[in-house]
Amino acid sequence: MITLYDKNTNAKLAYLDDIIIEDTIEITRKINGEFILKFEVLEDNLKCGYFEAENYIAVDKAYFDITYIEQIHSDSVTYRLECEHVTYRLIEEEKEFYTYDGTPAQILSDILTDTDFTVDTVEPTGITTFAVHEEINKLGLLQLLAYHTNSELDFDGFKISLKNTLGQDRGFQARFGKNLSGVKKIIDRRKGLTYYAVDIVELKNHPSFAEFKELEVIEEGDTIRIIDEVISLDVTNKVIKRTYNPVRLLNTSLEISNSIEILTDSVTKIRRDTVAKDKIYHGIRISPDNGFESIRSDKMARGVFNSDIFALQTGDGTGENWTNKLYFDAVTGKYIFDGTLSANMIEALEAEFDVTISNTFITQTLSAETAYIAQLTVDQLETSTKVQNYLNNNTNDVNYIKIFEQYIQFITASTDGSETEQVKDRKYNNLYWLDDTFKGTTTNVTDYPVLIYKYSEQIKMQILFENISGNYVPKIILGVGDGTGTNHSKAEVFKGLTGLEINYYKSNTGEKRSLLVDDTGVHSTIEGYKTDGNIRNIIVTNQTPDVSMGNINDIIFKI
């Protein structure tokens, strides 16, 4: 039965058996290759009208889309139609490249996603990596998958199968004088193939062969023995292509080969014993448009290298939009990093910077989430956010730490936002943003100077080394001072040779008040005055201390 269906609804429209010219109908099918239908019909106003629409025809469990119509008028009006198997619809589904790790069933299911087709039987098993690194359509992917898994495609309506082999050995013989009407031997050294084209007369419906009917069946994939005593030919091979009339199974043409022709060499075969679940895989290709590309399967990351760009990029998952994260800037001749450098599960990271890590490199951050950084060497470090504050129009005070040489300074910087200045590098070169994204800097002049507000700064505490009696001693200096002298209204704490010393310098005069804790006790000193012994009493009062409140070596605190 030859039936016409509506492509949009799959509804049955008409039976065509009564208008088909029987001798003209012909199906050609090649394993993992072409699958077409041709026939002619007599004009029927009702049925032929359906040919104009995009409908399809069912013959022998195979569906064919009508792709070519030719109307002929001579003694009568006829139509000549050419049809392609419905899997040819997959030609319209283009893929830039394709990579998948999984079983053949999983790969087939992935290829058929969002199509009219479903997975039927899949006989090959085992996990494999299937990769095609050039633009290809989904029909090509099906054919390559079959080659990749050493299997053969089969179809039942809109269901697609991968089978280890389509045919079987039925003991079929083609012999001159019986059913073999012609044979042609072809040796193709370019492809390393030897194959035969034979024409046979099918005898399964002939009354004389009724008892041997099962032996007279031949289909794609079957084994056939060809015997021609005249040319001393006796070979057994596989039917890889068949052309036949599905209405009158009489004259059939076969193509027989010792192997199925390799469809393409653009498939990469990588077999593995195991593959990690949910493993991220990568597609690598070389194209005239983009050069070398390595793209994650989820299209969230790409590396691209060509004559114009060297870049590692992030994507949004569509495969259309990419953002540079590490790239070469041809203008500056430098590599630019835009992102967060994370040392996660790294035991050591050695880095040496010849720049101040502060105002200018605010978009590059260095973090160690679950690791330690063994050698991070810098000769100046600031934690200021002046550049960020300027970009955000923020005039709040900036409290930051500055480390250089032998000093650690705790600084408060204040501004009213009325004046700005350009940031300079260590060599006093003006710095500029690369572009209006404000994510990278350069000393080359651009339209985007790196600016900050002008700040007044106060060092409220610093830690430093000081040479005391020939020894370098760490010292803590507290306070801004009152501006009347170097140390006026400041305090200092350090561990000297003999003990811990705490000094305070009086406002305006700078007179030193000292407290020394050593092995002998606690001693106090006021510059110009010296106690003769250890502290005797500590007196606490809410009044102004005077000499009447204690004796020699007493300390009086007002609270």
C-alpha positions as CSV (number, residue, x, y, z in Angstrom):
1,M,0.0,0.0,0.0
2,I,1.3,3.4,-1.0
3,T,-0.2,6.2,1.1
4,L,-0.1,10.0,1.0
5,Y,0.0,11.8,4.4
6,D,-0.3,15.5,5.4
7,K,3.1,16.7,6.6
8,N,1.7,19.1,9.2
9,T,-0.9,16.8,10.8
10,N,0.3,13.3,9.7
11,A,-3.3,12.7,8.6
12,K,-3.9,10.2,5.8
13,L,-4.9,12.0,2.6
14,A,-5.1,9.3,-0.2
15,Y,-4.0,5.9,-1.5
16,L,-1.9,6.2,-4.6
17,D,-1.8,2.5,-5.8
18,D,-4.6,3.0,-8.4
19,I,-2.9,6.0,-10.1
20,I,0.7,4.9,-10.0
21,I,2.2,3.6,-13.2
22,E,3.6,0.4,-11.8
23,D,6.7,0.0,-14.0
24,T,7.9,3.5,-13.0
25,I,8.1,3.2,-9.2
26,E,11.6,2.6,-7.8
27,I,13.2,2.8,-4.4
28,T,16.9,3.1,-4.0
29,R,18.5,2.6,-0.6
30,K,22.2,2.5,0.3
31,I,23.3,1.5,3.8
32,N,24.0,4.7,5.8
33,G,23.6,6.6,2.5
34,E,21.0,7.7,0.0
35,F,17.4,6.7,0.4
36,I,15.1,7.9,-2.4
37,L,11.8,7.1,-4.2
38,K,10.8,7.9,-7.8
39,F,7.5,7.2,-9.6
40,E,5.0,8.4,-12.1
41,V,1.2,8.8,-11.8
42,L,-1.7,9.3,-14.1
43,E,-3.5,12.6,-13.5
44,D,-6.2,12.5,-10.9
45,N,-7.5,16.0,-10.1
46,L,-8.3,15.2,-6.5
47,K,-5.2,13.2,-5.5
48,C,-2.7,15.1,-7.6
49,G,-3.7,18.3,-5.9
50,Y,-2.1,17.0,-2.7
51,F,1.3,16.9,-4.4
52,E,1.6,20.6,-4.5
53,A,1.7,20.9,-0.7
54,E,4.6,19.6,1.4
55,N,3.2,16.2,2.1
56,Y,4.9,12.8,2.4
57,I,4.4,9.2,1.1
58,A,4.6,5.9,3.0
59,V,6.0,2.8,1.3
60,D,7.1,-0.3,3.0
61,K,7.3,1.3,6.5
62,A,9.5,4.1,5.0
63,Y,8.4,7.7,4.7
64,F,9.4,10.0,1.8
65,D,9.0,13.7,1.4
66,I,8.0,14.9,-2.1
67,T,10.9,17.1,-3.3
68,Y,10.4,17.3,-7.1
69,I,7.3,17.3,-9.3
70,E,7.3,17.3,-13.1
71,Q,4.0,17.5,-15.0
72,I,4.0,15.9,-18.5
73,H,1.4,16.3,-21.2
74,S,1.6,14.1,-24.3
75,D,-1.1,11.6,-25.1
76,S,-2.2,11.9,-21.5
77,V,-1.2,14.0,-18.5
78,T,1.2,12.4,-16.0
79,Y,3.2,13.5,-13.1
80,R,6.8,12.4,-12.4
81,L,7.7,12.6,-8.7
82,E,11.0,12.3,-6.9
83,C,11.0,11.9,-3.1
84,E,13.7,11.8,-0.4
85,H,13.5,9.8,2.8
86,V,12.1,12.0,5.7
87,T,15.5,11.9,7.4
88,Y,16.7,14.3,4.7
89,R,14.8,16.9,6.8
90,L,17.8,16.7,9.1
91,I,19.9,18.4,6.5
92,E,18.3,21.7,7.5
93,E,19.6,21.2,11.0
94,E,23.1,22.7,10.9
95,K,25.7,22.3,13.6
96,E,28.9,24.4,13.8
97,F,30.6,21.3,15.3
98,Y,29.6,18.4,17.5
99,T,31.2,16.6,20.4
100,Y,29.5,14.2,22.9
101,D,30.7,11.7,25.5
102,G,28.3,8.8,26.1
103,T,26.8,5.6,24.9
104,P,25.6,5.4,21.2
105,A,22.0,5.5,22.5
106,Q,22.7,8.8,24.4
107,I,24.5,10.3,21.4
108,L,21.7,9.3,19.0
109,S,19.1,10.8,21.4
110,D,21.1,14.0,21.7
111,I,21.4,14.4,17.9
112,L,17.6,13.8,17.5
113,T,16.7,16.4,20.2
114,D,14.2,19.0,18.8
115,T,13.5,17.0,15.6
116,D,10.6,15.0,14.3
117,F,12.5,11.7,15.1
118,T,12.8,9.4,18.1
119,V,15.3,6.7,19.0
120,D,14.2,3.1,18.4
121,T,16.7,0.2,18.7
122,V,20.3,0.8,19.5
123,E,22.5,-2.3,19.5
124,P,26.0,-1.0,19.9
125,T,27.0,-0.2,23.5
126,G,30.0,1.2,25.4
127,I,31.0,4.7,26.2
128,T,32.7,6.7,23.4
129,T,33.6,10.2,22.5
130,F,32.1,11.3,19.2
131,A,33.6,14.5,17.8
132,V,33.2,16.3,14.5
133,H,35.2,19.5,14.2
134,E,33.6,21.2,11.2
135,E,30.2,22.5,10.2
136,I,27.8,19.6,9.6
137,N,24.1,18.9,9.4
138,K,22.3,16.3,11.6
139,L,21.8,13.8,8.8
140,G,25.6,13.9,8.3
141,L,26.0,13.3,12.1
142,L,23.7,10.3,11.9
143,Q,25.7,8.7,9.1
144,L,29.0,9.5,10.8
145,L,27.7,8.1,14.1
146,A,26.9,4.8,12.3
147,Y,30.4,4.7,10.8
148,H,31.9,5.7,14.2
149,T,30.2,2.8,16.0
150,N,30.5,0.3,13.1
151,S,26.8,0.0,12.9
152,E,24.0,0.6,10.3
153,L,21.0,2.9,10.3
154,D,17.5,1.6,10.0
155,F,14.2,3.4,9.9
156,D,10.6,2.6,10.8
157,G,8.5,5.7,10.1
158,F,10.0,8.5,12.3
159,K,11.9,6.0,14.5
160,I,15.6,5.6,13.9
161,S,17.7,2.6,14.9
162,L,21.4,1.8,15.1
163,K,21.9,-1.9,14.4
164,N,25.1,-4.0,14.3
165,T,24.0,-5.2,10.9
166,L,20.8,-4.8,8.8
167,G,20.8,-8.0,7.0
168,Q,21.4,-11.7,7.4
169,D,22.8,-14.7,5.5
170,R,19.7,-16.3,3.9
171,G,21.7,-18.5,1.5
172,F,20.8,-16.3,-1.5
173,Q,22.6,-17.1,-4.7
174,A,22.6,-15.1,-8.0
175,R,23.7,-17.3,-10.9
176,F,23.7,-16.9,-14.6
177,G,21.0,-19.1,-16.2
178,K,18.9,-18.7,-13.1
179,N,18.3,-15.2,-11.8
180,L,21.4,-13.2,-12.6
181,S,20.8,-11.0,-15.7
182,G,23.9,-8.9,-15.6
183,V,27.1,-8.3,-13.5
184,K,29.7,-5.6,-13.4
185,K,32.9,-5.7,-11.4
186,I,34.4,-2.4,-10.2
187,I,37.9,-1.9,-8.6
188,D,38.3,1.5,-7.1
189,R,41.9,1.9,-6.0
190,R,41.3,5.5,-4.9
191,K,39.1,4.2,-2.1
192,G,40.5,0.7,-1.7
193,L,37.2,-0.9,-2.6
194,T,36.1,-3.7,-4.9
195,Y,32.4,-4.0,-5.5
196,Y,29.9,-5.4,-8.0
197,A,26.8,-4.1,-9.6
198,V,24.4,-6.9,-10.5
199,D,20.9,-7.1,-12.0
200,I,18.8,-9.9,-10.8
201,V,15.3,-11.3,-11.4
202,E,13.5,-11.9,-8.1
203,L,12.0,-15.3,-8.0
204,K,10.3,-15.4,-4.6
205,N,6.9,-14.8,-6.2
206,H,7.5,-17.3,-9.1
207,P,5.3,-20.5,-8.8
208,S,8.3,-22.7,-9.6
209,F,10.2,-21.4,-6.5
210,A,7.3,-21.5,-4.0
211,E,9.0,-24.1,-1.9
212,F,12.2,-22.1,-1.8
213,K,10.6,-18.7,-1.3
214,E,12.5,-17.9,1.9
215,L,15.8,-18.5,0.1
216,E,14.9,-16.0,-2.7
217,V,14.6,-13.0,-0.4
218,I,17.3,-10.3,-0.7
219,E,17.5,-7.0,1.1
220,E,20.0,-4.4,2.2
221,G,22.7,-5.8,4.4
222,D,22.1,-9.4,3.3
223,T,24.8,-11.8,2.2
224,I,24.8,-12.8,-1.4
225,R,26.8,-15.3,-3.5
226,I,27.4,-14.3,-7.1
227,I,28.2,-17.1,-9.6
228,D,29.2,-16.6,-13.2
229,E,31.0,-19.5,-14.7
230,V,31.7,-17.6,-18.0
231,I,34.0,-15.1,-16.3
232,S,35.1,-17.5,-13.5
233,L,33.3,-15.4,-10.9
234,D,32.3,-16.9,-7.5
235,V,32.2,-14.3,-4.7
236,T,30.2,-13.9,-1.5
237,N,29.7,-10.3,-0.3
238,K,27.3,-7.9,1.4
239,V,24.5,-6.0,-0.3
240,I,25.2,-2.4,0.4
241,K,22.7,-0.8,-2.1
242,R,19.4,-2.0,-3.6
243,T,17.2,-0.5,-6.2
244,Y,13.8,-2.2,-6.6
245,N,10.2,-1.9,-7.5
246,P,8.1,-2.2,-4.3
247,V,4.9,-2.9,-6.3
248,R,6.3,-5.5,-8.8
249,L,9.2,-7.3,-7.0
250,L,10.8,-8.6,-10.2
251,N,13.8,-6.7,-11.6
252,T,16.2,-5.5,-8.9
253,S,19.6,-3.9,-9.0
254,L,22.1,-4.6,-6.3
255,E,25.5,-3.1,-5.3
256,I,27.7,-5.6,-3.5
257,S,30.9,-4.8,-1.7
258,N,33.5,-6.2,0.7
259,S,32.9,-3.1,2.9
260,I,30.7,-0.1,3.2
261,E,32.4,3.0,1.7
262,I,33.8,5.3,4.3
263,L,31.6,8.4,4.2
264,T,34.1,10.9,5.6
265,D,37.4,11.2,7.5
266,S,36.3,14.1,9.5
267,V,35.1,12.0,12.5
268,T,37.4,11.5,15.4
269,K,37.2,8.1,17.0
270,I,38.3,8.0,20.7
271,R,37.2,5.0,22.7
272,R,37.4,4.9,26.5
273,D,36.7,2.3,29.2
274,T,35.1,4.9,31.5
275,V,34.0,8.5,31.3
276,A,33.3,10.7,34.3
277,K,29.6,11.6,34.7
278,D,28.8,15.1,33.6
279,K,32.3,15.6,32.3
280,I,32.8,18.9,30.5
281,Y,34.1,18.2,27.0
282,H,35.6,20.5,24.4
283,G,35.2,21.0,20.7
284,I,38.3,22.0,18.7
285,R,38.1,23.2,15.2
286,I,40.0,25.3,12.6
287,S,37.8,27.5,10.4
288,P,38.6,30.2,7.8
289,D,36.5,32.7,9.8
290,N,37.8,32.3,13.3
291,G,41.0,30.3,12.9
292,F,41.7,27.9,15.8
293,E,38.9,27.6,18.3
294,S,38.4,25.4,21.4
295,I,34.9,25.7,22.7
296,R,33.3,24.1,25.7
297,S,30.2,22.1,24.9
298,D,28.0,24.4,27.1
299,K,29.3,27.4,25.1
300,M,30.4,29.1,28.4
301,A,34.1,29.4,27.5
302,R,36.2,29.6,24.3
303,G,39.8,30.0,23.3
304,V,40.3,31.6,19.9
305,F,43.5,32.3,18.1
306,N,44.0,33.8,14.6
307,S,45.9,36.7,12.9
308,D,43.6,39.3,14.6
309,I,43.0,37.9,18.1
310,F,44.6,35.8,20.8
311,A,42.0,35.5,23.5
312,L,40.4,33.3,26.2
313,Q,36.8,34.3,26.5
314,T,33.6,33.7,28.4
315,G,30.2,33.1,26.8
316,D,26.5,33.3,27.6
317,G,25.7,29.8,26.5
318,T,24.3,30.8,23.1
319,G,27.5,30.5,21.1
320,E,27.0,34.0,19.7
321,N,28.3,36.3,22.4
322,W,31.8,36.2,23.8
323,T,33.7,38.5,26.2
324,N,37.5,38.7,26.4
325,K,39.0,37.7,29.8
326,L,42.6,37.2,28.9
327,Y,43.6,38.6,25.6
328,F,46.4,40.3,23.6
329,D,46.0,44.0,23.0
330,A,47.7,44.8,19.7
331,V,47.7,48.6,20.5
332,T,49.6,48.3,23.8
333,G,51.5,45.2,22.9
334,K,50.5,43.6,26.2
335,Y,48.3,40.8,27.5
336,I,45.3,42.1,29.4
337,F,43.6,40.1,32.1
338,D,40.1,41.0,33.1
339,G,38.6,38.9,35.8
340,T,39.3,37.2,39.2
341,L,42.4,35.1,39.5
342,S,41.6,32.4,42.1
343,A,44.2,30.0,43.6
344,N,41.8,27.3,44.5
345,M,43.4,24.1,45.8
346,I,46.9,25.3,44.8
347,E,49.8,24.6,47.2
348,A,52.0,27.4,46.0
349,L,51.8,30.4,43.8
350,E,54.9,32.5,43.1
351,A,54.4,35.9,41.7
352,E,56.5,39.0,41.6
353,F,55.0,42.4,40.7
354,D,56.9,45.5,39.8
355,V,53.8,47.7,40.3
356,T,51.8,49.1,43.2
357,I,48.8,46.9,43.7
358,S,46.3,49.6,44.6
359,N,44.5,52.3,42.7
360,T,45.2,51.2,39.2
361,F,44.6,47.5,39.2
362,I,41.3,47.4,40.9
363,T,39.7,44.9,38.5
364,Q,42.3,42.2,38.9
365,T,41.9,40.5,42.3
366,L,44.0,37.7,43.8
367,S,42.4,35.3,46.2
368,A,43.3,32.0,47.7
369,E,40.0,30.2,48.6
370,T,41.3,26.9,50.0
371,A,45.0,27.2,49.5
372,Y,48.0,29.2,50.6
373,I,50.2,31.4,48.6
374,A,53.8,30.6,49.3
375,Q,55.7,33.5,47.7
376,L,53.8,36.7,46.9
377,T,56.5,39.3,46.5
378,V,55.8,43.0,46.2
379,D,57.7,46.1,47.3
380,Q,54.6,48.3,47.9
381,L,51.1,47.5,48.7
382,E,48.0,49.7,49.2
383,T,44.5,48.8,50.1
384,S,43.0,52.1,49.1
385,T,39.8,52.4,47.1
386,K,40.3,55.9,45.8
387,V,39.8,54.9,42.1
388,Q,36.6,53.0,42.9
389,N,35.3,55.9,44.9
390,Y,36.0,58.4,42.1
391,L,34.2,56.1,39.6
392,N,31.3,55.8,42.0
393,N,31.2,59.6,42.9
394,N,31.9,58.6,46.5
395,T,33.7,61.3,48.6
396,N,33.6,59.4,51.9
397,D,36.9,59.1,53.9
398,V,39.2,56.3,52.7
399,N,40.8,54.3,55.6
400,Y,43.5,52.1,54.2
401,I,46.8,50.5,54.8
402,K,50.0,51.3,53.0
403,I,53.0,49.0,53.1
404,F,56.4,49.9,51.7
405,E,60.1,49.4,52.6
406,Q,60.1,49.0,56.4
407,Y,56.8,50.8,57.1
408,I,53.2,49.8,57.7
409,Q,51.0,52.9,57.8
410,F,47.4,53.1,58.8
411,I,46.0,56.2,56.9
412,T,42.8,58.1,56.8
413,A,42.4,60.1,53.6
414,S,39.7,62.8,53.3
415,T,38.4,64.9,50.4
416,D,35.6,67.3,49.7
417,G,35.5,66.2,46.0
418,S,36.3,69.7,44.6
419,E,39.6,68.7,43.0
420,T,40.9,65.8,41.1
421,E,44.3,64.5,40.0
422,Q,45.6,61.9,37.6
423,V,47.0,58.6,39.0
424,K,50.7,57.9,38.2
425,D,52.7,54.8,38.2
426,R,55.8,54.2,40.2
427,K,57.9,56.1,37.6
428,Y,55.5,59.0,37.7
429,N,54.0,58.2,34.3
430,N,50.3,59.2,33.9
431,L,48.0,56.2,33.8
432,Y,45.0,55.9,31.4
433,W,42.1,53.4,31.1
434,L,42.2,51.2,28.0
435,D,38.6,52.0,27.2
436,D,35.3,53.2,28.7
437,T,34.8,49.9,30.5
438,F,37.4,51.0,33.0
439,K,38.8,47.5,33.4
440,G,42.5,47.8,32.4
441,T,45.2,50.5,32.5
442,T,48.0,51.6,30.3
443,T,50.6,54.4,30.1
444,N,49.7,55.1,26.5
445,V,47.6,58.1,26.1
446,T,43.8,57.4,25.6
447,D,40.7,59.4,26.0
448,Y,40.2,58.0,29.5
449,P,42.7,59.2,32.2
450,V,42.7,57.4,35.5
451,L,41.5,60.1,38.0
452,I,41.0,60.3,41.7
453,Y,39.9,63.1,44.1
454,K,42.6,65.1,45.8
455,Y,42.9,63.8,49.4
456,S,44.5,65.1,52.6
457,E,46.0,62.2,54.5
458,Q,46.7,61.6,58.1
459,I,48.9,58.7,59.3
460,K,47.2,57.6,62.5
461,M,49.4,54.7,63.2
462,Q,52.5,53.1,61.8
463,I,54.8,50.2,62.5
464,L,58.4,50.5,61.5
465,F,62.0,49.4,62.3
466,E,64.2,51.9,64.2
467,N,67.9,51.7,65.0
468,I,68.2,51.9,68.8
469,S,71.6,51.6,70.2
470,G,72.8,49.7,67.1
471,N,69.8,47.3,67.0
472,Y,66.9,47.4,64.6
473,V,63.8,47.4,66.8
474,P,60.1,47.2,65.7
475,K,58.3,50.2,66.9
476,I,54.6,51.2,67.0
477,I,53.8,54.9,66.7
478,L,50.3,56.0,67.6
479,G,48.6,59.3,66.8
480,V,48.6,62.1,64.2
481,G,50.3,64.6,66.5
482,D,49.3,68.2,67.1
483,G,51.6,69.7,64.5
484,T,53.8,71.7,66.9
485,G,56.7,69.3,66.7
486,T,57.9,66.0,65.3
487,N,56.5,63.8,68.1
488,H,54.2,66.2,70.0
489,S,51.0,64.5,71.1
490,K,52.2,61.0,69.8
491,A,52.8,57.8,71.6
492,E,55.2,54.9,70.9
493,V,55.6,51.3,72.0
494,F,58.6,49.1,71.4
495,K,60.7,46.3,73.0
496,G,64.1,47.7,73.8
497,L,67.2,45.8,75.0
498,T,66.1,45.8,78.6
499,G,62.3,45.7,78.5
500,L,59.0,47.0,77.1
501,E,58.9,50.8,76.8
502,I,55.8,53.0,76.4
503,N,56.4,56.7,75.6
504,Y,54.1,59.6,75.3
505,Y,55.2,63.1,74.1
506,K,53.4,66.0,75.7
507,S,51.3,68.3,73.4
508,N,53.0,71.6,72.5
509,T,56.3,70.9,74.4
510,G,57.0,67.3,73.4
511,E,58.1,66.4,77.0
512,K,58.4,62.6,77.2
513,R,56.5,60.5,79.7
514,S,57.8,57.0,79.9
515,L,56.7,53.7,81.3
516,L,59.3,50.9,81.4
517,V,58.5,47.3,82.2
518,D,61.7,45.2,82.7
519,D,63.1,42.4,84.8
520,T,63.4,44.6,87.9
521,G,59.8,46.0,87.8
522,V,57.8,48.8,86.4
523,H,59.4,52.2,86.2
524,S,58.0,55.6,85.2
525,T,59.9,58.7,84.0
526,I,58.9,62.3,83.2
527,E,61.5,64.1,81.2
528,G,63.3,66.5,83.5
529,Y,62.3,64.4,86.5
530,K,63.3,60.9,87.5
531,T,62.0,58.7,90.2
532,D,64.4,57.0,92.5
533,G,62.7,53.6,92.6
534,N,60.1,51.3,91.4
535,I,56.4,52.3,91.4
536,R,55.1,52.1,94.9
537,N,51.4,52.8,94.7
538,I,48.9,53.2,91.8
539,I,46.2,55.8,92.8
540,V,43.0,56.3,90.9
541,T,41.0,59.5,91.3
542,N,38.4,61.6,89.6
543,Q,40.2,64.8,90.5
544,T,43.2,66.6,89.1
545,P,46.3,64.8,90.5
546,D,48.7,66.9,92.7
547,V,51.5,66.1,95.0
548,S,49.2,66.1,98.0
549,M,47.6,62.8,96.8
550,G,50.6,60.6,97.2
551,N,54.2,60.0,97.9
552,I,57.4,59.3,96.0
553,N,57.0,56.7,93.3
554,D,53.2,56.7,93.4
555,I,51.3,56.9,90.1
556,I,48.0,58.8,90.1
557,F,45.4,58.2,87.3
558,K,42.4,60.5,86.8
559,I,39.3,58.8,85.5
